[in-house]
Amino acid sequence: MDKIAKFSAVVAIAAVFAFSGALAAPQRPARHVDQSMLIDQAERTVDHMRNDPAFGPARDTLRRARAVLIVPALVKGGFIFGAEGGNGVLLSRTRDRWSEPAFFTMGSASFGFQAGLEQAEIVMLVMSDRALKAIEDGNVKIGAGGGLTVATLSGGAEAATAANLTGDLILWTSASGLYGGLTLNGSVIKPRDEWNEQFYGRPVSVQAILTGKVGSPEANPLRAKLASVQRARAEGR
């Protein structure tokens, strides 16, 4: 076989492998998989929150919230040394709808005699402009004397009353596992800039995302879920 024939054969084989790889490639770009999965998980968390009696009258509070941070899976575990952390999406209220999601991470570390594993869903209602600004800037550490007040929904529907739902941040949590309770004291909330860049295809600030300077149809179902929670309360359901 001469050189030209050998070269042609190599090109043909390479083309076959390239074509086969294209057929096997996933429909969704690989860079979006983690972010898209998180958005899907956030939808399910909104469903769980909506059906939890402890959330109850807090739906009125959601209607007044400046933004919502949803962390579908905050994992806390370890023995002696413990750690907790998870990814979330932040959506703010615009004039006529919820914004696109900005990706965040929440994490902290602790020390003590701990054993077991706990996973929790968290929805954080951001009730004030100063709290939203602090989250946008990555300057939030819960319970660290940062000047933000925090209220937590727990203990059944009677806990979710207007009297105790005041604060810059209002937390709904649903947890399971061996820990007796879930505390977020010391947790730090930070933007995931690399995830935001990957998802929207270019470097973009959290503020730009929350004010509508970028867009993606992938978050439409999540925004619809949040809107349905508000409508259900307004209609008395």
Secondary structure as a PSIPRED ss2 file (coil, helix, strand):
# PSIPRED VFORMAT (PSIPRED V4.0)

   1 M C   1.000  0.000  0.000
   2 D C   1.000  0.000  0.000
   3 K H   0.000  1.000  0.000
   4 I H   0.000  1.000  0.000
   5 A H   0.000  1.000  0.000
   6 K H   0.000  1.000  0.000
   7 F H   0.000  1.000  0.000
   8 S H   0.000  1.000  0.000
   9 A H   0.000  1.000  0.000
  10 V H   0.000  1.000  0.000
  11 V H   0.000  1.000  0.000
  12 A H   0.000  1.000  0.000
  13 I H   0.000  1.000  0.000
  14 A H   0.000  1.000  0.000
  15 A H   0.000  1.000  0.000
  16 V H   0.000  1.000  0.000
  17 F H   0.000  1.000  0.000
  18 A H   0.000  1.000  0.000
  19 F H   0.000  1.000  0.000
  20 S H   0.000  1.000  0.000
  21 G H   0.000  1.000  0.000
  22 A H   0.000  1.000  0.000
  23 L H   0.000  1.000  0.000
  24 A H   0.000  1.000  0.000
  25 A C   1.000  0.000  0.000
  26 P C   1.000  0.000  0.000
  27 Q C   1.000  0.000  0.000
  28 R C   1.000  0.000  0.000
  29 P C   1.000  0.000  0.000
  30 A H   0.000  1.000  0.000
  31 R H   0.000  1.000  0.000
  32 H H   0.000  1.000  0.000
  33 V H   0.000  1.000  0.000
  34 D H   0.000  1.000  0.000
  35 Q H   0.000  1.000  0.000
  36 S H   0.000  1.000  0.000
  37 M H   0.000  1.000  0.000
  38 L H   0.000  1.000  0.000
  39 I H   0.000  1.000  0.000
  40 D H   0.000  1.000  0.000
  41 Q H   0.000  1.000  0.000
  42 A H   0.000  1.000  0.000
  43 E H   0.000  1.000  0.000
  44 R H   0.000  1.000  0.000
  45 T H   0.000  1.000  0.000
  46 V H   0.000  1.000  0.000
  47 D H   0.000  1.000  0.000
  48 H H   0.000  1.000  0.000
  49 M H   0.000  1.000  0.000
  50 R H   0.000  1.000  0.000
  51 N H   0.000  1.000  0.000
  52 D C   1.000  0.000  0.000
  53 P C   1.000  0.000  0.000
  54 A C   1.000  0.000  0.000
  55 F C   1.000  0.000  0.000
  56 G C   1.000  0.000  0.000
  57 P C   1.000  0.000  0.000
  58 A H   0.000  1.000  0.000
  59 R H   0.000  1.000  0.000
  60 D H   0.000  1.000  0.000
  61 T H   0.000  1.000  0.000
  62 L H   0.000  1.000  0.000
  63 R H   0.000  1.000  0.000
  64 R H   0.000  1.000  0.000
  65 A C   1.000  0.000  0.000
  66 R C   1.000  0.000  0.000
  67 A E   0.000  0.000  1.000
  68 V E   0.000  0.000  1.000
  69 L E   0.000  0.000  1.000
  70 I E   0.000  0.000  1.000
  71 V E   0.000  0.000  1.000
  72 P E   0.000  0.000  1.000
  73 A E   0.000  0.000  1.000
  74 L E   0.000  0.000  1.000
  75 V E   0.000  0.000  1.000
  76 K E   0.000  0.000  1.000
  77 G E   0.000  0.000  1.000
  78 G E   0.000  0.000  1.000
  79 F C   1.000  0.000  0.000
  80 I C   1.000  0.000  0.000
  81 F E   0.000  0.000  1.000
  82 G E   0.000  0.000  1.000
  83 A E   0.000  0.000  1.000
  84 E E   0.000  0.000  1.000
  85 G E   0.000  0.000  1.000
  86 G E   0.000  0.000  1.000
  87 N E   0.000  0.000  1.000
  88 G E   0.000  0.000  1.000
  89 V E   0.000  0.000  1.000
  90 L E   0.000  0.000  1.000
  91 L E   0.000  0.000  1.000
  92 S E   0.000  0.000  1.000
  93 R E   0.000  0.000  1.000
  94 T C   1.000  0.000  0.000
  95 R C   1.000  0.000  0.000
  96 D C   1.000  0.000  0.000
  97 R C   1.000  0.000  0.000
  98 W E   0.000  0.000  1.000
  99 S C   1.000  0.000  0.000
 100 E C   1.000  0.000  0.000
 101 P C   1.000  0.000  0.000
 102 A E   0.000  0.000  1.000
 103 F E   0.000  0.000  1.000
 104 F E   0.000  0.000  1.000
 105 T E   0.000  0.000  1.000
 106 M E   0.000  0.000  1.000
 107 G E   0.000  0.000  1.000
 108 S E   0.000  0.000  1.000
 109 A E   0.000  0.000  1.000
 110 S E   0.000  0.000  1.000
 111 F E   0.000  0.000  1.000
 112 G C   1.000  0.000  0.000
 113 F C   1.000  0.000  0.000
 114 Q C   1.000  0.000  0.000
 115 A C   1.000  0.000  0.000
 116 G C   1.000  0.000  0.000
 117 L E   0.000  0.000  1.000
 118 E E   0.000  0.000  1.000
 119 Q E   0.000  0.000  1.000
 120 A E   0.000  0.000  1.000
 121 E E   0.000  0.000  1.000
 122 I E   0.000  0.000  1.000
 123 V E   0.000  0.000  1.000
 124 M E   0.000  0.000  1.000
 125 L E   0.000  0.000  1.000
 126 V E   0.000  0.000  1.000
 127 M C   1.000  0.000  0.000
 128 S C   1.000  0.000  0.000
 129 D H   0.000  1.000  0.000
 130 R H   0.000  1.000  0.000
 131 A H   0.000  1.000  0.000
 132 L H   0.000  1.000  0.000
 133 K H   0.000  1.000  0.000
 134 A H   0.000  1.000  0.000
 135 I H   0.000  1.000  0.000
 136 E H   0.000  1.000  0.000
 137 D C   1.000  0.000  0.000
 138 G C   1.000  0.000  0.000
 139 N C   1.000  0.000  0.000
 140 V E   0.000  0.000  1.000
 141 K E   0.000  0.000  1.000
 142 I C   1.000  0.000  0.000
 143 G C   1.000  0.000  0.000
 144 A C   1.000  0.000  0.000
 145 G C   1.000  0.000  0.000
 146 G C   1.000  0.000  0.000
 147 G C   1.000  0.000  0.000
 148 L C   1.000  0.000  0.000
 149 T C   1.000  0.000  0.000
 150 V E   0.000  0.000  1.000
 151 A E   0.000  0.000  1.000
 152 T E   0.000  0.000  1.000
 153 L E   0.000  0.000  1.000
 154 S C   1.000  0.000  0.000
 155 G C   1.000  0.000  0.000
 156 G C   1.000  0.000  0.000
 157 A H   0.000  1.000  0.000
 158 E H   0.000  1.000  0.000
 159 A H   0.000  1.000  0.000
 160 A C   1.000  0.000  0.000
 161 T C   1.000  0.000  0.000
 162 A H   0.000  1.000  0.000
 163 A H   0.000  1.000  0.000
 164 N H   0.000  1.000  0.000
 165 L C   1.000  0.000  0.000
 166 T C   1.000  0.000  0.000
 167 G C   1.000  0.000  0.000
 168 D C   1.000  0.000  0.000
 169 L E   0.000  0.000  1.000
 170 I E   0.000  0.000  1.000
 171 L E   0.000  0.000  1.000
 172 W E   0.000  0.000  1.000
 173 T E   0.000  0.000  1.000
 174 S E   0.000  0.000  1.000
 175 A E   0.000  0.000  1.000
 176 S E   0.000  0.000  1.000
 177 G E   0.000  0.000  1.000
 178 L C   1.000  0.000  0.000
 179 Y C   1.000  0.000  0.000
 180 G C   1.000  0.000  0.000
 181 G C   1.000  0.000  0.000
 182 L C   1.000  0.000  0.000
 183 T C   1.000  0.000  0.000
 184 L C   1.000  0.000  0.000
 185 N C   1.000  0.000  0.000
 186 G C   1.000  0.000  0.000
 187 S C   1.000  0.000  0.000
 188 V E   0.000  0.000  1.000
 189 I E   0.000  0.000  1.000
 190 K E   0.000  0.000  1.000
 191 P E   0.000  0.000  1.000
 192 R C   1.000  0.000  0.000
 193 D H   0.000  1.000  0.000
 194 E H   0.000  1.000  0.000
 195 W H   0.000  1.000  0.000
 196 N H   0.000  1.000  0.000
 197 E H   0.000  1.000  0.000
 198 Q H   0.000  1.000  0.000
 199 F H   0.000  1.000  0.000
 200 Y H   0.000  1.000  0.000
 201 G C   1.000  0.000  0.000
 202 R C   1.000  0.000  0.000
 203 P C   1.000  0.000  0.000
 204 V C   1.000  0.000  0.000
 205 S C   1.000  0.000  0.000
 206 V H   0.000  1.000  0.000
 207 Q H   0.000  1.000  0.000
 208 A H   0.000  1.000  0.000
 209 I H   0.000  1.000  0.000
 210 L H   0.000  1.000  0.000
 211 T C   1.000  0.000  0.000
 212 G C   1.000  0.000  0.000
 213 K C   1.000  0.000  0.000
 214 V C   1.000  0.000  0.000
 215 G C   1.000  0.000  0.000
 216 S C   1.000  0.000  0.000
 217 P H   0.000  1.000  0.000
 218 E H   0.000  1.000  0.000
 219 A H   0.000  1.000  0.000
 220 N H   0.000  1.000  0.000
 221 P H   0.000  1.000  0.000
 222 L H   0.000  1.000  0.000
 223 R H   0.000  1.000  0.000
 224 A H   0.000  1.000  0.000
 225 K H   0.000  1.000  0.000
 226 L H   0.000  1.000  0.000
 227 A H   0.000  1.000  0.000
 228 S H   0.000  1.000  0.000
 229 V H   0.000  1.000  0.000
 230 Q H   0.000  1.000  0.000
 231 R H   0.000  1.000  0.000
 232 A H   0.000  1.000  0.000
 233 R H   0.000  1.000  0.000
 234 A H   0.000  1.000  0.000
 235 E C   1.000  0.000  0.000
 236 G C   1.000  0.000  0.000
 237 R C   1.000  0.000  0.000
